[in-house]
C-alpha cells in the first residue's frame, strides 16, 4: 500500500468501486478493535461467477492505476469466494450461496456502532 492512502481511504475507495460495478450487499466492517490481521474487511457478493471475477478485476485494475497493489489474492479460479489482501484491508467477493453458508458478517460481528453498511 502506498504511504499516501490510509486504510480508511482504501476501504472507502474499494467500496465505491464495488458499488459502481453493481456488487450486491457491500459491507465494510471495522475489525481493528477485535483483530490485528486487518483494520477493515469488505464483504460483497457478485450476481454470478463471471460478475464476481469482473468485480475483482475492477478493484485490482483501478487500484493498480493509483499505485496500490494487492499483497495477494486467492480463489480466482473457482470464483465462489475471492479474497484480495491489501494489508490493512481484506476484500471478500463471494457468490451469494457461499456468503450465506459462511456468514462472515456474523463471524466478525462487533457492536453496530463499529460496523458500517454501504448499501
N, CA, C and O of each residue as an XYZ file, in Angstrom:
476
protein
N       0.842     -1.164      0.000
C       0.000      0.000      0.000
C       0.890      1.230      0.000
O       1.938      1.229      0.645
N       0.503      2.258     -0.696
C       1.291      3.474     -0.750
C       1.146      4.239      0.555
O       0.161      4.072      1.275
N       2.131      5.079      0.858
C       2.120      5.873      2.081
C       1.011      6.916      2.086
O       0.573      7.338      3.156
N       0.552      7.337      0.921
C      -0.376      8.454      0.836
C      -1.839      8.076      1.047
O      -2.698      8.958      1.041
N      -2.143      6.822      1.228
C      -3.539      6.412      1.401
C      -3.692      5.674      2.733
O      -2.940      4.749      3.039
N      -4.672      6.101      3.505
C      -4.927      5.476      4.798
C      -5.801      4.237      4.607
O      -6.440      4.087      3.565
N      -5.835      3.351      5.600
C      -6.743      2.198      5.495
C      -8.199      2.622      5.306
O      -8.944      1.970      4.575
N      -8.605      3.704      5.956
C      -9.972      4.195      5.819
C     -10.247      4.633      4.388
O     -11.298      4.318      3.829
N      -9.303      5.359      3.794
C      -9.460      5.815      2.417
C      -9.466      4.640      1.450
O     -10.239      4.622      0.492
N      -8.608      3.663      1.699
C      -8.556      2.486      0.840
C      -9.867      1.710      0.907
O     -10.406      1.301     -0.121
N     -10.375      1.509      2.116
C     -11.651      0.799      2.279
C     -12.777      1.548      1.570
O     -13.613      0.935      0.907
N     -12.797      2.863      1.711
C     -13.840      3.664      1.051
C     -13.718      3.575     -0.463
O     -14.725      3.489     -1.166
N     -12.492      3.596     -0.964
C     -12.268      3.503     -2.410
C     -12.729      2.157     -2.951
O     -13.391      2.093     -3.987
N     -12.380      1.088     -2.253
C     -12.779     -0.256     -2.687
C     -14.299     -0.393     -2.662
O     -14.891     -0.921     -3.603
N     -14.923      0.074     -1.601
C     -16.392      0.016     -1.507
C     -17.038      0.785     -2.646
O     -18.038      0.341     -3.211
N     -16.475      1.931     -2.984
C     -17.003      2.747     -4.071
C     -16.872      2.030     -5.418
O     -17.799      2.040     -6.227
N     -15.720      1.412     -5.648
C     -15.504      0.659     -6.894
C     -16.526     -0.469     -6.996
O     -17.137     -0.667     -8.046
N     -16.707     -1.200     -5.915
C     -17.661     -2.310     -5.908
C     -19.085     -1.805     -6.159
O     -19.844     -2.414     -6.912
N     -19.433     -0.693     -5.525
C     -20.766     -0.125     -5.705
C     -20.990      0.327     -7.150
O     -22.053      0.082     -7.719
N     -19.998      0.979     -7.737
C     -20.105      1.452     -9.120
C     -20.336      0.304    -10.101
O     -20.946      0.491    -11.153
N     -19.843     -0.886     -9.748
C     -19.944     -2.032    -10.650
C     -20.977     -3.053    -10.175
O     -20.907     -4.238    -10.500
N     -21.927     -2.558     -9.401
C     -23.134     -3.316     -9.040
C     -22.897     -4.543     -8.171
O     -23.597     -5.546     -8.307
N     -21.907     -4.469     -7.273
C     -21.759     -5.535     -6.289
C     -23.002     -5.530     -5.405
O     -23.658     -4.500     -5.245
N     -23.314     -6.679     -4.839
C     -24.523     -6.849     -4.040
C     -24.165     -6.838     -2.555
O     -23.209     -7.489     -2.135
N     -24.936     -6.095     -1.767
C     -24.837     -6.071     -0.301
C     -23.396     -5.864      0.176
O     -22.820     -6.732      0.831
N     -22.831     -4.722     -0.154
C     -21.462     -4.396      0.245
C     -21.455     -4.041      1.728
O     -22.196     -3.164      2.170
N     -20.614     -4.730      2.486
C     -20.476     -4.459      3.914
C     -19.019     -4.119      4.201
O     -18.117     -4.868      3.827
N     -18.793     -2.998      4.859
C     -17.463     -2.627      5.317
C     -17.469     -2.749      6.830
O     -18.256     -2.088      7.508
N     -16.598     -3.589      7.357
C     -16.578     -3.854      8.791
C     -15.240     -3.401      9.359
O     -14.183     -3.821      8.890
N     -15.291     -2.549     10.362
C     -14.095     -2.121     11.070
C     -13.739     -3.230     12.062
O     -14.410     -3.396     13.081
N     -12.682     -3.986     11.762
C     -12.287     -5.103     12.618
C     -11.067     -4.764     13.471
O     -10.574     -5.611     14.216
N     -10.586     -3.546     13.366
C      -9.395     -3.140     14.116
C      -9.532     -3.374     15.622
O      -8.558     -3.773     16.261
N     -10.727     -3.134     16.217
C     -10.850     -3.355     17.662
C     -10.769     -4.825     18.087
O     -10.563     -5.113     19.266
N     -10.928     -5.760     17.138
C     -11.005     -7.169     17.540
C      -9.922     -8.072     16.957
O      -9.831     -9.238     17.342
N      -9.097     -7.562     16.032
C      -8.046     -8.398     15.448
C      -6.898     -7.530     14.950
O      -7.065     -6.339     14.690
N      -5.739     -8.146     14.825
C      -4.587     -7.423     14.288
C      -4.319     -7.785     12.828
O      -3.368     -7.275     12.235
N      -5.140     -8.655     12.239
C      -4.876     -9.076     10.858
C      -5.225     -8.008      9.836
O      -4.674     -8.002      8.735
N      -6.132     -7.103     10.186
C      -6.536     -6.043      9.262
C      -7.299     -4.982     10.047
O      -7.724     -5.205     11.180
N      -7.463     -3.824      9.415
C      -8.291     -2.772     10.013
C      -9.734     -2.870      9.521
O     -10.680     -2.605     10.263
N      -9.883     -3.260      8.237
C     -11.214     -3.333      7.634
C     -11.364     -4.616      6.828
O     -10.415     -5.108      6.217
N     -12.584     -5.141      6.846
C     -12.977     -6.223      5.961
C     -14.137     -5.717      5.140
O     -15.088     -5.129      5.655
N     -14.032     -5.960      3.848
C     -15.126     -5.609      2.952
C     -15.670     -6.914      2.393
O     -14.922     -7.737      1.865
N     -16.958     -7.092      2.514
C     -17.621     -8.301      2.034
C     -18.675     -7.872      1.030
O     -19.494     -6.999      1.318
N     -18.658     -8.481     -0.140
C     -19.635     -8.166     -1.183
C     -19.938     -9.425     -1.970
O     -19.158    -10.376     -1.967
N     -21.064     -9.423     -2.636
C     -21.457    -10.554     -3.472
C     -21.544    -10.135     -4.928
O     -21.848     -8.987     -5.252
N     -21.267    -11.106     -5.802
C     -21.495    -10.940     -7.222
C     -22.748    -11.704     -7.604
O     -23.155    -12.629     -6.901
N     -23.355    -11.325     -8.705
C     -24.585    -11.993     -9.137
C     -24.312    -13.323     -9.826
O     -25.230    -14.118    -10.028
N     -23.044    -13.571    -10.193
C     -22.638    -14.817    -10.835
C     -21.125    -14.942    -10.685
O     -20.465    -14.010    -10.226
N     -20.582    -16.084    -11.069
C     -19.127    -16.258    -11.024
C     -18.443    -15.232    -11.926
O     -17.411    -14.668    -11.564
N     -19.015    -14.998    -13.082
C     -18.441    -14.024    -14.023
C     -18.452    -12.615    -13.419
O     -17.476    -11.875    -13.536
N     -19.564    -12.255    -12.774
C     -19.665    -10.937    -12.148
C     -18.648    -10.801    -11.012
O     -18.010     -9.756    -10.883
N     -18.489    -11.837    -10.192
C     -17.512    -11.816     -9.107
C     -16.101    -11.633     -9.631
O     -15.319    -10.869     -9.064
N     -15.772    -12.326    -10.704
C     -14.456    -12.190    -11.312
C     -14.265    -10.788    -11.893
O     -13.186    -10.207    -11.773
N     -15.303    -10.250    -12.518
C     -15.230     -8.894    -13.074
C     -15.072     -7.861    -11.957
O     -14.299     -6.915    -12.102
N     -15.793     -8.030    -10.848
C     -15.643     -7.120     -9.713
C     -14.206     -7.110     -9.219
O     -13.644     -6.057     -8.918
N     -13.621     -8.300     -9.142
C     -12.227     -8.417     -8.720
C     -11.316     -7.670     -9.679
O     -10.430     -6.929     -9.251
N     -11.528     -7.860    -10.969
C     -10.725     -7.151    -11.972
C     -10.854     -5.640    -11.824
O      -9.856     -4.923    -11.897
N     -12.080     -5.149    -11.617
C     -12.289     -3.708    -11.465
C     -11.517     -3.158    -10.265
O     -10.867     -2.117    -10.362
N     -11.592     -3.859     -9.142
C     -10.893     -3.401     -7.940
C      -9.381     -3.386     -8.180
O      -8.719     -2.377     -7.933
N      -8.843     -4.501     -8.658
C      -7.393     -4.611     -8.854
C      -6.896     -3.597     -9.871
O      -5.893     -2.924     -9.630
N      -7.578     -3.476    -11.002
C      -7.147     -2.568    -12.065
C      -7.225     -1.107    -11.631
O      -6.303     -0.332    -11.886
N      -8.314     -0.734    -10.983
C      -8.483      0.656    -10.552
C      -7.433      1.038     -9.521
O      -6.828      2.106     -9.611
N      -7.218      0.173     -8.548
C      -6.238      0.486     -7.515
C      -4.811      0.441     -8.053
O      -3.964      1.228     -7.631
N      -4.542     -0.470     -8.976
C      -3.213     -0.540     -9.584
C      -2.886      0.776    -10.292
O      -1.749      1.246    -10.235
N      -3.874      1.366    -10.957
C      -3.679      2.654    -11.633
C      -3.365      3.767    -10.635
O      -2.774      4.784    -10.996
N      -3.764      3.568     -9.381
C      -3.488      4.538     -8.319
C      -2.214      4.189     -7.552
O      -1.874      4.850     -6.570
N      -1.511      3.149     -8.004
C      -0.266      2.743     -7.364
C      -0.434      1.820     -6.177
O       0.492      1.664     -5.381
N      -1.602      1.202     -6.042
C      -1.878      0.309     -4.915
C      -2.010     -1.122     -5.443
O      -2.892     -1.418     -6.249
N      -1.130     -1.996     -4.981
C      -1.119     -3.396     -5.415
C      -1.597     -4.300     -4.288
O      -1.293     -4.032     -3.126
N      -2.330     -5.356     -4.593
C      -2.684     -6.309     -3.540
C      -1.440     -7.098     -3.118
O      -0.544     -7.348     -3.924
N      -1.407     -7.477     -1.857
C      -0.320     -8.324     -1.369
C      -0.514     -9.756     -1.836
O       0.444    -10.523     -1.939
N      -1.765    -10.109     -2.118
C      -2.077    -11.444     -2.588
C      -3.545    -11.564     -2.931
O      -4.353    -10.689     -2.618
N      -3.873    -12.671     -3.585
C      -5.272    -12.959     -3.892
C      -5.446    -14.472     -3.956
O      -4.513    -15.214     -4.263
N      -6.647    -14.899     -3.660
C      -6.996    -16.324     -3.673
C      -8.386    -16.489     -4.246
O      -9.222    -15.592     -4.136
N      -8.635    -17.644     -4.861
C      -9.981    -18.023     -5.265
C     -10.425    -17.590     -6.641
O     -11.593    -17.771     -6.988
N      -9.548    -17.031     -7.429
C      -9.964    -16.535     -8.744
C     -10.319    -17.661     -9.698
O     -11.091    -17.451    -10.633
N      -9.778    -18.845     -9.484
C     -10.096    -19.966    -10.379
C     -11.538    -20.431    -10.216
O     -12.221    -20.703    -11.203
N     -11.999    -20.521     -8.980
C     -13.351    -21.020     -8.720
C     -14.386    -19.909     -8.729
O     -15.534    -20.134     -9.113
N     -13.997    -18.718     -8.313
C     -14.864    -17.526     -8.268
C     -16.043    -17.664     -7.305
O     -17.002    -16.900     -7.404
N     -15.992    -18.616     -6.380
C     -17.040    -18.704     -5.364
C     -16.741    -17.769     -4.206
O     -17.645    -17.174     -3.620
N     -15.448    -17.646     -3.882
C     -15.010    -16.782     -2.795
C     -13.641    -16.263     -3.191
O     -12.660    -17.005     -3.161
N     -13.572    -15.018     -3.554
C     -12.307    -14.406     -3.954
C     -11.858    -13.500     -2.816
O     -12.624    -12.677     -2.315
N     -10.604    -13.669     -2.420
C     -10.025    -12.855     -1.359
C      -8.922    -11.994     -1.948
O      -8.014    -12.498     -2.608
N      -9.006    -10.699     -1.708
C      -7.946     -9.761     -2.072
C      -7.361     -9.204     -0.782
O      -8.087     -8.676      0.060
N      -6.053     -9.323     -0.634
C      -5.367     -8.862      0.564
C      -4.632     -7.570      0.251
O      -3.649     -7.562     -0.490
N      -5.120     -6.484      0.821
C      -4.469     -5.184      0.678
C      -3.836     -4.765      2.001
O      -3.766     -3.575      2.308
N      -3.380     -5.733      2.780
C      -2.736     -5.436      4.051
C      -3.746     -5.063      5.117
O      -4.284     -5.936      5.798
N      -4.006     -3.786      5.266
C      -4.950     -3.310      6.274
C      -6.399     -3.487      5.868
O      -7.303     -3.286      6.678
N      -6.627     -3.864      4.610
C      -7.990     -4.071      4.107
C      -8.063     -5.417      3.397
O      -7.320     -5.673      2.450
N      -8.963     -6.271      3.865
C      -9.221     -7.564      3.221
C     -10.552     -7.481      2.505
O     -11.546     -7.025      3.071
N     -10.568     -7.925      1.251
C     -11.775     -7.859      0.429
C     -12.240     -9.274      0.114
O     -11.479    -10.080     -0.422
N     -13.490     -9.570      0.448
C     -14.100    -10.869      0.170
C     -15.205    -10.642     -0.863
O     -16.190     -9.957     -0.586
N     -15.038    -11.211     -2.040
C     -16.070    -11.145     -3.072
C     -16.598    -12.555     -3.236
O     -15.879    -13.451     -3.679
N     -17.859    -12.749     -2.877
C     -18.398    -14.096     -2.753
C     -19.668    -14.275     -3.580
O     -20.391    -13.318     -3.859
N     -19.916    -15.513     -3.961
C     -21.210    -15.859     -4.524
C     -22.198    -15.900     -3.357
O     -21.819    -16.232     -2.234
N     -23.453    -15.566     -3.619
C     -24.441    -15.439     -2.559
C     -24.575    -16.714     -1.719
O     -24.665    -16.637     -0.494
N     -24.587    -17.876     -2.363
C     -24.731    -19.143     -1.625
C     -23.555    -19.355     -0.679
O     -23.742    -19.789      0.457
N     -22.360    -19.055     -1.136
C     -21.158    -19.203     -0.320
C     -21.196    -18.218      0.843
O     -20.857    -18.563      1.975
N     -21.606    -17.006      0.554
C     -21.697    -15.983      1.597
C     -22.704    -16.373      2.672
O     -22.441    -16.211      3.864
N     -23.851    -16.885      2.252
C     -24.864    -17.320      3.215
C     -24.364    -18.482      4.059
O     -24.675    -18.560      5.248
N     -23.593    -19.388      3.461
C     -23.083    -20.544      4.189
C     -22.062    -20.129      5.251
O     -22.153    -20.581      6.392
N     -21.096    -19.281      4.903
C     -20.018    -18.912      5.825
C     -20.371    -17.762      6.764
O     -19.793    -17.662      7.846
N     -21.287    -16.908      6.384
C     -21.775    -15.822      7.232
C     -20.646    -15.048      7.923
O     -20.614    -14.933      9.148
N     -19.725    -14.523      7.115
C     -18.590    -13.784      7.668
C     -19.017    -12.589      8.499
O     -18.346    -12.244      9.472
N     -20.116    -11.953      8.136
C     -20.583    -10.811      8.904
C     -20.854    -11.206     10.360
O     -20.564    -10.439     11.278
N     -21.403    -12.388     10.564
C     -21.664    -12.857     11.929
C     -20.363    -13.233     12.628
O     -20.196    -12.974     13.820
N     -19.452    -13.839     11.893
C     -18.171    -14.240     12.470
C     -17.404    -13.025     12.992
O     -16.805    -13.075     14.066
N     -17.429    -11.940     12.227
C     -16.684    -10.736     12.587
C     -17.580     -9.672     13.201
O     -17.220     -8.496     13.241
N     -18.744    -10.085     13.678
C     -19.699     -9.135     14.245
C     -19.098     -8.402     15.443
O     -18.524     -8.998     16.354
N     -19.257     -7.098     15.395
C     -18.915     -6.241     16.517
C     -20.090     -5.292     16.705
O     -20.963     -5.230     15.839
N     -20.140     -4.567     17.785
C     -21.295     -3.685     18.004
C     -21.601     -2.809     16.800
O     -20.693     -2.361     16.099
N     -22.883     -2.569     16.567
C     -23.348     -1.845     15.394
C     -22.672     -0.484     15.205
O     -22.569     -0.008     14.074
N     -22.216      0.142     16.271
C     -21.579      1.451     16.144
C     -20.242      1.363     15.424
O     -19.763      2.365     14.894
N     -19.625      0.169     15.394
C     -18.327     -0.004     14.728
C     -18.441     -0.535     13.322
O     -17.478     -0.454     12.559
N     -19.586     -1.077     12.952
C     -19.762     -1.630     11.610
C     -20.424     -0.575     10.725
O     -21.292      0.177     11.169
N     -20.005     -0.540      9.493
C     -20.560      0.428      8.549
C     -21.132     -0.328      7.362
O     -20.436     -1.141      6.755
N     -22.380     -0.075      7.025
C     -23.007     -0.686      5.860
C     -23.028      0.335      4.739
O     -23.404      1.489      4.946
N     -22.622     -0.092      3.545
C     -22.580      0.827      2.418
C     -23.792      0.718      1.520
O     -23.988      1.584      0.667
N     -24.599     -0.287      1.670
C     -25.795     -0.446      0.826
C     -26.990     -0.691      1.700
O     -28.101     -0.853      1.196
